[in-house]
Amino acid sequence: QVQLVESGGGLVQPGGSLRLSCAASGSSFSSYAMGWYRQAPEKQRELVARISSSGFIYYAGSVKGRFTISRDNAKNTVYLQMNSLKPEDTAVYYCNTHPVAVYSWGQGTQVTVSS
């Protein structure tokens, strides 16, 4: 069974940066579009960024220009570089396939932006 393991979260001040990683087991990783999602307290999970198997990228308007998604198919890993972080970016961040979450959700990684 494929497992997703997110890492790289933490506490950062406004304006700071973090780089998230998501490692996926399984040989079919490269054939899927992958997304980074986030869920803030008492809010629904939302798509933050998406990268197709061929590298086509989409960003939510709230993060466009600040976040960068990338993938390394050889390592079965997708990344999210987050710059100019804002308090409203505080959430648990998850990765999964998109548009349908084919894999079981991982534990996520907590990102807290606060002074």
Secondary structure as the mmCIF struct_conf table of DSSP 4:
data_model
#
loop_
_struct_conf.conf_type_id
_struct_conf.id
_struct_conf.beg_label_comp_id
_struct_conf.beg_label_asym_id
_struct_conf.beg_label_seq_id
_struct_conf.end_label_comp_id
_struct_conf.end_label_asym_id
_struct_conf.end_label_seq_id
STRN STRN1 LEU A 4 SER A 7
STRN STRN2 GLY A 10 VAL A 12
TURN_TY1_P TURN_TY1_P1 PRO A 14 GLY A 15
STRN STRN3 LEU A 18 ALA A 24
BEND BEND1 GLY A 26 GLY A 26
TURN_TY1_P TURN_TY1_P2 SER A 27 SER A 28
HELX_RH_3T_P HELX_RH_3T_P1 PHE A 29 SER A 31
BEND BEND2 TYR A 32 TYR A 32
STRN STRN4 MET A 34 GLN A 39
TURN_TY1_P TURN_TY1_P3 PRO A 41 GLU A 42
BEND BEND3 LYS A 43 LYS A 43
STRN STRN5 GLU A 46 ILE A 51
TURN_TY1_P TURN_TY1_P4 SER A 53 SER A 54
STRN STRN6 ILE A 57 TYR A 59
TURN_TY1_P TURN_TY1_P5 GLY A 61 ARG A 66
STRN STRN7 PHE A 67 ASP A 72
HELX_RH_3T_P HELX_RH_3T_P2 ASN A 73 LYS A 75
TURN_TY1_P TURN_TY1_P6 ASN A 76 ASN A 76
STRN STRN8 THR A 77 MET A 82
BEND BEND4 SER A 84 SER A 84
HELX_RH_3T_P HELX_RH_3T_P3 PRO A 87 ASP A 89
STRN STRN9 ALA A 91 THR A 97
BEND BEND5 HIS A 98 VAL A 100
BEND BEND6 TYR A 103 TYR A 103
HELX_LH_PP_P HELX_LH_PP_P1 SER A 104 TRP A 105
STRN STRN10 THR A 109 VAL A 113
#
